[in-house]
Every structure is written in C-alpha cells, then in structure tokens.
C-alpha cells in the first residue's frame, strides 16, 4: 500500500471522553431499536475511543437527522434528505439507508421505514426517470431555470445512470434482507419499465433520445455541451450518462463504472421479475439489455495504459478515445466489487486499482494530511473520504484497511463526522459538514470490519 509514514505509524489516542454529537433523543427524526442495539454491541468491540465515538455519531446519522416518514394512499412513505441540502437524491438516499437493511428483519418499525424509501423512489421515478434529485413535494427548485424539462417536484434534473441503478439495488436488497414483497406493486412495475425504457433511450442507437440539459453557469461541469446532449459518441451498446455520480458532467458520455452498475442492476431487476412478479417476458427484456451492455463493455471499457497495461477507462466515447482517471463518487472504478460488478481478485480490476491508487491517476492526492482519491467536484487537492472507505471495503490487505481507518480517524477535524472532502495538506479545510451518505458508509465499513476483520478494531 502506498501511504505516508505518519499514517502507517500513528498510534491510537489514549482513552478519553468524547461527548456524543447525536441530537437529543427527542429531536431525532427516527429511532430504531435494532440500530441502537447494534451501536452498543459494535462500540464495545472498538478499542480506540475516538474511532468508537465517530462510529457512534456516524452510523445513525441518516436516521437521526434526514428521515421524514409518513403514508401516501395507505402505504409507507419515507423522504430522505442528503444532509445539508434539503432534497432527496435517488443515489444518496439508497446508499444512506443501505447499511440498515440487515437489521430490518428484527425491527418492524425499521422495515416499514425502509419500505417507505423504496415507495418514495418508485414515485420519484414515475415523475421523471431522468431526474437525480427530488423535492418533498411540488415546491419548485433553485434550478428551475435549467434548460431541460423541469417540473416542480424536481430539485435537479441531471441524468445519471447510477440514480436508477441505486433504486433497483435498494429494492432488491430490501427484498433479500426481509422477504417483504409489498413494495413490488403496479407502480413499481411501471417504474421498472421506465428504467429499462430510459436505459434503451440512452443507448442512443438511432437518435440522441429525449434528454438534454443546459445550465447557465460559470462552472463548465454543471452543463452539457452541444445543445445539452453532451460530447459526441459512436453508438456501441453502452448507455450514455449526462453526469457522473459527483453530479459533474461527463467528458465522454459513456461512463464505464455506471455501465457496469447498470448490468448488475438489470440482472437484479430480472431476478425480481422472475421470482416475485412471475413476469418472464420483462425478465428476458432485462437480461437481453444487460447482455448488450456487457458485450459493449468487453469491447470498449478497457485500454492500454503506458505504465499499468490493460486497465478500465473511466469514460469512453466509442470512437476509441478514453479517459484514464477515477472519481471518488460511487459508482467508481475502485468500487466495482463493492457494487457486485466484479470480483476483488479479478486481474483486470487489480491492475485498474493499482492505477487508481497511483500518481498516474490525476485525482489521487497525497499531502501532509494524508492520501486518497478525490474528485473534480470539490476541486484539486481535495481528498474524499468516500474514496478512502471504498478503498478499505474493496481491499484484501489488512494493513491497507488499518491505514484507511487511521486516516479516517485523523481527518474528521474534531467534528466526529465524515465530510465530503478535505484538503490533502489540512484536514481542517473540508467541504460539507453534514453529509449523511459519507457518515453512514463509514458506519457500514466499521460493521464490515467487525464481522470480517475484528482484530483491526480490537
């Protein structure tokens, strides 16, 4: 593992008191007995008090601060804001509640809340499958003047493949964790059909499709060129994405990690359609599209890097042009095994991982505060904890995992929470004090290590 000596050698802090940063019980948006019991159990297995404190603050952060529950037409409804932005991203909300799924079987209240997230995402997709973020109701948006088909229910309308993939992942995961099929009603079936239709449209085999997006902004990555359709491509079977999971515009619209995620999601959609809905025709349609994208990935996803050999590109255009980089936003190249898109031990993935975690990746940074994968979204030299966490979650090396833990513990700037990004030379310079996805993903990392590598915490 490439890391600074300070990270590898830093000892844990001496035991001391760390006051909870959670809201008072009466002010928490949602509480779960199963989550609280898990916090108490896991905290006892963490030897370092500061690390235990961060886990205690972070793992329930989504429940404590971002959940709004209710009912619509007698069915559970859950709106999940991303944190410091009062809107619900399909991606973020699915990722925020994901680590709670294994606990839902023993907690009916938690299970109902999670079903409400699936139901809310279903309704959101029916409003607009091209939107990435939604309001609680038809309240309008600060981005209402974007040159696209805005609606008052939308917070933002940046087309990102992963938005729809995350909705499938959550619904599939909820079903697998609980056995509950109540979410798969007629609205869900209609939304599933819209997802496949949207993926088909964005293969752009015959036309650019119905989606375009332009924003009047000094930030080039906030808008798509060429009339809002993005840079030119040669249709090849891959699905076009307007934007990355960072919400930055793609340079080449064929975003490789998002297409891998789409293949996995389509296979999950086919499984639900077969096992739950007994809809063989739709399952076959999903598998056929997955096979087309998988074949296109085999033909276009890789390239020869001068130092690392054959690796995955981050974006391609179908003409032979490739962008070698990775972004900390998930789906990313480094996170492919985490999302079930490939094996950690796959040789091509390992070569790509070597590139991603090297100075040959323009968005991998080292500094006096640490090292890690960044993103153009937060600026040069800004390391994203999301990248550090996914690095640990996709590692086979306990030394690497331990160094990632030390780095996360050393860079929360005394807040007890995980941020969007921090400066490679000064962790006190960070973005997004309240970023629930990063907080909950950190909790997921701790739970994973406690189950599979407990000595790293003890």
BELRAZI-V725078 format. One line per field, one symbol per residue. burial: b if it has 9 or more other C-alpha atoms within 8 Angstrom, else e. A space follows every 10 residues. Layout:
burial=???
//
This chain:
burial=eebeeebbee eeeeeeeeee eebeeeebbb bbebbbeebe ebbebbebbb bbbbbbbbbb bbbbbbbbbe beeeebbbbb bbbeeebbbb bbbbbbbbbe bebbbebeeb bbbbbbbbbb bbbbbbeebb bbbbbbebeb beebebbbeb ebbbbbbbbb bbbbbbbbbb bbbbbebbee eebbeebbbb bbebbbebbb bbbbbeebee bbbbbeeeee ebbbbebbbb bebebebbbb bbbbbbbbbb ebbbbbbbbb bbbbbbbbbb bbbbeeeeee ebbbebbebb bbbbbbbeeb bbbeeeebbb bbbbbbbbee ebbbbbbbbe bbbbbbbbee beebeeebbb bbbbbbbbee bebbbbeebb bbbbbbebee bbbbbbbbbb bbbbbeebeb bbbbebbbbe bbeeebbbbb bbbbebbbeb bbbebbbbbb bbbbbbbbbb eebbebbe
//
